[in-house]
């Protein structure tokens, strides 16, 4: 009986310690501010690293995604990575349809 009492009282105290502090005034700015902070942090981190600008590219524009394809819920993106010096890109065409099926096809860059 003592073990059950300790289990339920300890569980209640832990629950209050974890979740009782959450009020809308704390929760909403935390949930909105955290992703924004991460985005800004990695933007500045990427700015000060020695990665060359030409070593990769991501293309997802109106030429790849015409309005007719967007209306059908289709998304196409080209991701190119140059892993070595002669800058020959490994280009991946990533396509997702409205049902969520993803197709990745390697193209010659």
C-alpha positions in Angstrom: 0.0 0.0 0.0 2.9 2.3 0.8 4.3 1.8 -2.7 1.0 2.8 -4.4 0.8 5.9 -2.2 4.4 6.9 -3.1 3.7 6.2 -6.8 0.5 8.4 -7.0 1.8 11.2 -4.8 5.1 11.3 -6.5 3.4 11.2 -9.9 1.1 14.0 -8.9 4.0 16.2 -7.7 6.0 15.4 -10.9 3.0 16.3 -13.1 2.5 19.6 -11.3 6.3 20.4 -11.5 6.3 19.7 -15.2 3.0 21.0 -16.5 1.6 23.4 -13.9 3.9 26.2 -14.9 2.6 26.2 -18.4 0.2 29.1 -18.9 -0.7 30.7 -22.3 1.5 33.7 -21.5 4.6 31.4 -21.2 3.7 28.7 -23.6 2.8 30.6 -26.8 5.9 32.8 -26.9 8.0 29.8 -26.2 6.4 27.8 -29.0 6.7 30.7 -31.5 10.1 32.0 -30.4 12.0 28.7 -30.3 11.8 27.9 -34.1 12.6 31.6 -34.9 15.6 31.5 -32.7 16.9 28.3 -34.2 16.4 29.7 -37.7 18.4 32.9 -36.8 21.1 30.9 -35.0 21.8 28.5 -37.9 21.7 31.4 -40.4 24.4 33.2 -38.5 26.3 30.0 -37.9 26.2 29.2 -41.7 27.4 32.8 -42.5 30.6 32.4 -40.5 31.6 29.0 -41.6 34.0 28.3 -44.4 31.4 26.7 -46.7 31.6 28.0 -50.2 28.5 29.4 -51.7 28.8 27.3 -54.8 29.0 23.9 -53.1 25.2 23.3 -53.1 22.0 24.8 -54.3 18.2 24.3 -53.7 15.8 25.3 -56.4 12.0 25.3 -55.8 10.5 28.0 -58.1 7.6 28.7 -60.4 9.4 27.0 -63.3 9.5 23.7 -61.4 6.1 24.2 -59.8 3.7 25.8 -62.2 0.3 26.9 -60.9 -1.4 23.9 -62.4 0.9 21.5 -60.5 0.4 23.6 -57.3 -3.3 23.3 -57.7 -3.0 19.5 -57.7 -0.8 19.6 -54.6 2.4 18.6 -56.3 5.8 20.0 -55.1 9.0 19.6 -57.0 12.5 20.7 -55.7 15.9 20.3 -57.1 18.8 19.8 -54.6 22.3 19.9 -56.0 25.5 19.1 -54.0 29.0 19.3 -55.2 30.9 17.0 -52.9 34.4 17.4 -54.5 36.4 20.1 -56.2 35.6 19.9 -59.9 32.1 21.1 -58.9 30.2 18.4 -60.7 26.9 18.5 -59.1 24.9 15.5 -57.8 21.4 16.7 -58.6 18.3 15.2 -56.9 14.8 15.9 -58.1 12.5 15.5 -55.1 8.8 15.3 -55.9 5.9 15.0 -53.5 2.3 14.6 -54.6 -0.9 15.5 -52.7 -1.2 12.1 -51.1 2.3 12.5 -49.5 4.2 10.1 -51.7 7.8 11.2 -52.2 9.9 10.3 -55.2 13.7 11.0 -55.4 15.4 10.8 -58.8 19.0 11.4 -59.4 19.7 13.7 -62.5 22.9 14.6 -64.2 24.0 18.1 -63.4 
